[in-house]
Amino acid sequence: MGLISEEQIRKFHEDGFLILEGFFTSEECDAMQLQIQEMLASMDVPPHCRTVFSTHEEEQLQAQGSADYFLSSGDKIHFFFEKGVFDEKGNFRIPKEKSVNKIGHALHASVPIFKQITHSPQVQELGWKLGLVRPLIVQSMYIFKQPGLGGEVTPHQDATFLYTEPLGRLVGFWIAVEDATEENGCLWFVPRSHTKGITRRMVRTPTGSFPRTKFIGSEQNYPAEEFVAVPVKKGGLVLIHGEVVHKSELNSSEKSRHAYSFHVMESQSTQWSPDNWLQPTPELPFPLLYT
């Protein structure tokens, strides 16, 4: 990957997202995928922790039986599953390695290959070019988009779930571990939608309350014609502004669409909301991106 140009940075600030092809090598992507295969082979998730991941408010509420598993994942490695992969007793209906939606949310701190990718020289260079002075890594996840099963991710803004004051301090780094195409569920964006703020937040409820999280505000409706598809080749990076609207469709193809994603927050003159579902812990304070 060559030097990132000022024109590319300008394009990111204008559109709210940026595609950088060839940001990582094929070998680096293969190393991530091999590590994930090893983790899946040894995966052991108790039935009461088998959490379905969704951006739908009603499905988030239905998942509250395993809320602790979700809320405690910020400094751990937990597994989250596709809808419909469990029977009424919590047993897998399909091979367990084909059932996982994502793994999160501390890969960047706990697994050497993901720590290496997250703190790579080209990521750090990009951070400097973006003007990030003291960026902290708040979370990371490996996303599967299983063939024929990988569910849609409805239109949303990342700042809905990872809120800062002021806004505009959150950036997502989304790495295509495999080719992401329109057929297998690439990202879609509403260009320039990051300039309009947010209208919905997911927050923790007071200790002892049920459900453990709730949404405040409401999501806007985004006409389908406003979205543009962003296919990207294996090794490419999609840079995502925290307030840009994006989604992905159901993967109805026979090819998976693996991706590794992490978010950073510019911490200088910024407050991480104490209402966010994700909070730093004594075991894992948010680490600095720069080494």
C-alpha positions as CSV (number, residue, x, y, z in Angstrom):
1,M,0.0,0.0,0.0
2,G,1.5,3.3,-1.0
3,L,1.2,6.6,0.7
4,I,-2.3,7.9,1.4
5,S,-3.0,11.1,-0.5
6,E,-4.5,14.3,0.7
7,E,-7.1,13.9,-2.0
8,Q,-8.2,10.5,-0.5
9,I,-8.4,12.1,2.9
10,R,-10.5,14.9,1.4
11,K,-12.8,12.3,-0.2
12,F,-13.3,10.6,3.1
13,H,-14.4,13.8,4.8
14,E,-16.7,14.6,1.9
15,D,-18.4,11.2,1.5
16,G,-18.1,9.7,5.0
17,F,-16.3,6.6,3.7
18,L,-13.2,5.7,1.7
19,I,-12.1,2.6,-0.2
20,L,-8.4,1.7,-0.1
21,E,-7.7,-1.4,-2.2
22,G,-4.6,-3.5,-1.5
23,F,-4.2,-2.1,2.0
24,F,-3.2,-5.5,3.4
25,T,-1.6,-8.4,1.6
26,S,-3.3,-11.7,0.7
27,E,-1.0,-13.4,3.1
28,E,-2.0,-11.2,6.0
29,C,-5.7,-12.0,5.2
30,D,-4.9,-15.7,5.1
31,A,-3.2,-15.5,8.5
32,M,-6.3,-13.9,10.0
33,Q,-8.5,-16.5,8.5
34,L,-6.3,-19.4,9.7
35,Q,-6.4,-18.0,13.3
36,I,-10.2,-17.8,13.1
37,Q,-10.4,-21.4,11.9
38,E,-8.4,-22.5,15.0
39,M,-10.7,-20.5,17.3
40,L,-13.8,-22.0,15.8
41,A,-12.4,-25.5,16.2
42,S,-12.1,-25.0,19.9
43,M,-15.2,-22.9,20.4
44,D,-17.3,-23.9,23.4
45,V,-20.2,-21.6,24.1
46,P,-22.7,-22.5,26.9
47,P,-26.4,-22.7,25.6
48,H,-27.5,-19.7,27.8
49,C,-24.8,-17.5,26.1
50,R,-25.7,-18.3,22.5
51,T,-26.6,-14.8,21.5
52,V,-28.0,-13.7,18.1
53,F,-26.5,-10.5,16.8
54,S,-28.9,-8.0,15.2
55,T,-29.2,-4.2,14.7
56,H,-33.0,-4.6,14.9
57,E,-34.3,-3.1,18.1
58,E,-36.9,-5.8,18.8
59,E,-34.4,-8.6,18.3
60,Q,-32.0,-6.9,20.6
61,L,-34.7,-7.0,23.3
62,Q,-35.4,-10.7,22.6
63,A,-31.7,-11.4,23.2
64,Q,-31.7,-10.1,26.7
65,G,-31.6,-13.6,28.2
66,S,-27.9,-13.6,27.3
67,A,-27.3,-9.9,27.8
68,D,-24.5,-10.4,30.3
69,Y,-22.6,-12.4,27.6
70,F,-22.9,-9.5,25.2
71,L,-22.3,-6.7,27.7
72,S,-19.2,-8.4,29.1
73,S,-17.6,-9.0,25.7
74,G,-15.7,-5.7,25.5
75,D,-12.5,-7.1,27.0
76,K,-13.0,-10.7,26.0
77,I,-13.5,-12.9,22.9
78,H,-17.2,-14.0,22.6
79,F,-19.1,-15.7,19.8
80,F,-22.4,-14.3,18.3
81,F,-24.6,-16.3,16.0
82,E,-26.9,-16.1,13.0
83,K,-30.7,-16.2,13.5
84,G,-32.3,-19.6,13.3
85,V,-29.2,-21.7,13.9
86,F,-30.4,-23.1,17.3
87,D,-33.2,-25.5,18.1
88,E,-35.6,-25.0,21.0
89,K,-33.1,-26.6,23.4
90,G,-30.2,-24.3,22.3
91,N,-28.5,-27.0,20.2
92,F,-26.9,-26.2,16.8
93,R,-29.1,-27.0,13.8
94,I,-26.1,-26.8,11.5
95,P,-22.3,-27.3,11.9
96,K,-21.3,-24.8,14.6
97,E,-18.5,-23.3,12.5
98,K,-21.1,-22.3,9.9
99,S,-23.4,-20.7,12.5
100,V,-21.3,-17.8,13.7
101,N,-22.2,-14.2,12.8
102,K,-19.2,-12.6,14.4
103,I,-16.5,-12.8,17.1
104,G,-15.9,-9.8,19.4
105,H,-14.9,-7.6,20.9
106,A,-11.3,-7.7,22.0
107,L,-9.5,-9.5,19.2
108,H,-7.2,-6.5,18.9
109,A,-5.9,-7.0,22.4
110,S,-6.0,-10.8,22.9
111,V,-4.9,-12.4,19.6
112,P,-1.5,-11.6,18.1
113,I,-2.4,-11.5,14.4
114,F,-5.2,-9.1,15.0
115,K,-3.1,-7.0,17.3
116,Q,-0.5,-6.9,14.5
117,I,-3.0,-5.9,11.9
118,T,-4.7,-3.3,14.1
119,H,-1.4,-1.6,15.0
120,S,0.2,-2.0,11.5
121,P,2.3,0.8,10.1
122,Q,-0.2,1.6,7.3
123,V,-3.0,1.9,9.8
124,Q,-1.0,4.2,12.0
125,E,0.0,6.3,9.0
126,L,-3.6,6.6,8.0
127,G,-4.5,7.7,11.6
128,W,-1.9,10.5,11.4
129,K,-3.2,11.5,7.9
130,L,-6.7,11.7,9.4
131,G,-5.4,14.1,12.1
132,L,-6.0,11.7,14.9
133,V,-3.8,12.8,17.8
134,R,-4.6,10.3,20.5
135,P,-6.8,7.6,19.0
136,L,-7.9,4.7,21.3
137,I,-9.1,1.3,20.0
138,V,-12.5,0.7,21.5
139,Q,-13.5,-2.6,20.0
140,S,-12.8,-5.1,17.3
141,M,-14.7,-8.0,15.6
142,Y,-14.4,-10.6,13.0
143,I,-17.5,-10.8,10.8
144,F,-18.4,-14.0,8.8
145,K,-21.4,-13.3,6.5
146,Q,-21.9,-17.0,6.1
147,P,-22.8,-18.3,2.6
148,G,-26.5,-18.6,2.1
149,L,-27.1,-17.6,5.7
150,G,-25.3,-14.4,6.6
151,G,-28.1,-12.1,7.6
152,E,-28.6,-8.5,6.6
153,V,-27.3,-5.6,8.7
154,T,-30.0,-3.0,8.6
155,P,-29.1,0.7,7.9
156,H,-27.4,2.2,10.9
157,Q,-24.7,4.6,12.1
158,D,-21.9,3.2,14.3
159,A,-22.2,6.2,16.6
160,T,-25.7,4.8,17.6
161,F,-23.8,2.1,19.5
162,L,-20.5,3.9,20.2
163,Y,-21.4,7.4,21.1
164,T,-19.0,10.2,21.8
165,E,-19.4,13.9,22.8
166,P,-18.8,15.7,20.6
167,L,-19.8,13.5,17.7
168,G,-17.4,13.1,14.8
169,R,-14.7,11.3,16.9
170,L,-15.3,7.7,15.9
171,V,-13.8,6.0,12.8
172,G,-14.2,2.4,11.7
173,F,-11.6,0.4,9.9
174,W,-13.2,-2.5,7.9
175,I,-10.8,-4.9,6.3
176,A,-12.0,-7.4,3.6
177,V,-10.5,-10.7,4.5
178,E,-12.2,-12.1,1.5
179,D,-13.6,-10.4,-1.6
180,A,-16.8,-8.5,-0.7
181,T,-19.2,-8.3,-3.7
182,E,-22.8,-7.3,-4.2
183,E,-23.6,-11.0,-4.4
184,N,-22.1,-12.0,-1.0
185,G,-23.1,-8.9,1.0
186,C,-20.7,-6.0,0.5
187,L,-21.2,-2.8,2.4
188,W,-23.6,-0.1,1.0
189,F,-23.4,3.6,2.0
190,V,-25.4,6.8,1.8
191,P,-22.8,9.2,0.8
192,R,-22.5,12.4,2.9
193,S,-25.1,11.2,5.4
194,H,-22.5,11.7,8.2
195,T,-23.2,15.4,8.1
196,K,-26.7,15.1,9.6
197,G,-26.0,13.8,13.2
198,I,-27.7,10.8,14.7
199,T,-31.3,10.2,15.7
200,R,-31.1,6.9,17.7
201,R,-28.8,5.6,20.4
202,M,-28.5,2.2,22.2
203,V,-27.8,2.8,25.9
204,R,-27.3,0.7,29.0
205,T,-30.3,0.9,31.4
206,P,-29.7,1.4,35.1
207,T,-28.1,-1.4,37.1
208,G,-30.8,-4.0,38.0
209,S,-33.1,-3.0,35.2
210,F,-34.4,-5.3,32.5
211,P,-33.8,-5.2,29.6
212,R,-30.1,-4.4,30.1
213,T,-30.0,-2.1,27.0
214,K,-32.6,0.0,25.2
215,F,-32.8,2.3,22.1
216,I,-33.7,5.9,22.5
217,G,-34.9,8.0,19.6
218,S,-35.8,6.4,16.3
219,E,-34.0,5.4,13.1
220,Q,-34.7,7.4,10.0
221,N,-36.0,5.8,6.8
222,Y,-33.4,5.8,4.0
223,P,-34.7,5.4,0.4
224,A,-33.0,2.5,-1.3
225,E,-31.9,4.6,-4.2
226,E,-29.7,6.7,-1.9
227,F,-27.4,3.8,-1.1
228,V,-24.3,3.0,-3.2
229,A,-22.6,-0.4,-3.2
230,V,-19.0,-0.6,-2.1
231,P,-17.5,-3.9,-3.3
232,V,-13.8,-4.4,-2.3
233,K,-11.2,-7.0,-3.0
234,K,-9.5,-9.2,-0.5
235,G,-7.0,-7.0,1.5
236,G,-8.9,-3.8,0.8
237,L,-9.8,-1.4,3.6
238,V,-13.1,0.6,3.9
239,L,-12.7,3.6,6.2
240,I,-16.1,4.4,7.9
241,H,-17.0,7.7,9.6
242,G,-18.9,7.1,12.8
243,E,-22.1,8.8,11.6
244,V,-22.3,7.7,8.0
245,V,-25.3,5.5,7.2
246,H,-24.4,2.0,5.9
247,K,-25.8,-1.5,5.7
248,S,-25.2,-4.9,4.1
249,E,-27.6,-7.3,2.5
250,L,-28.3,-11.0,3.1
251,N,-25.6,-13.2,1.7
252,S,-27.6,-15.5,-0.6
253,S,-24.5,-16.6,-2.5
254,E,-22.3,-19.7,-2.0
255,K,-19.3,-17.6,-1.0
256,S,-18.6,-16.2,2.5
257,R,-17.6,-12.6,3.1
258,H,-15.2,-12.5,6.0
259,A,-14.1,-9.2,7.3
260,Y,-12.1,-7.8,10.3
261,S,-13.3,-4.5,11.7
262,F,-12.2,-2.3,14.5
263,H,-13.2,1.2,15.8
264,V,-11.0,4.0,17.1
265,M,-12.0,7.1,19.0
266,E,-10.1,10.3,19.0
267,S,-9.8,10.7,22.8
268,Q,-8.3,14.2,22.9
269,S,-11.1,16.6,24.1
270,T,-13.6,13.8,23.8
271,Q,-15.9,12.1,26.3
272,W,-16.8,8.4,25.8
273,S,-20.4,8.2,26.9
274,P,-21.0,6.4,30.2
275,D,-24.3,5.1,28.7
276,N,-22.6,3.2,25.9
277,W,-23.0,-0.6,26.1
278,L,-19.3,-1.0,25.7
279,Q,-17.1,0.4,28.5
280,P,-13.3,0.1,29.2
281,T,-12.4,-2.2,32.1
282,P,-9.5,-2.4,34.5
283,E,-8.4,-5.5,32.7
284,L,-8.5,-3.7,29.3
285,P,-8.5,0.1,29.2
286,F,-8.9,1.3,25.7
287,P,-5.4,0.9,24.2
288,L,-3.7,3.6,22.1
289,L,-3.6,3.0,18.4
290,Y,-0.1,4.3,18.0
291,T,2.9,2.3,19.2
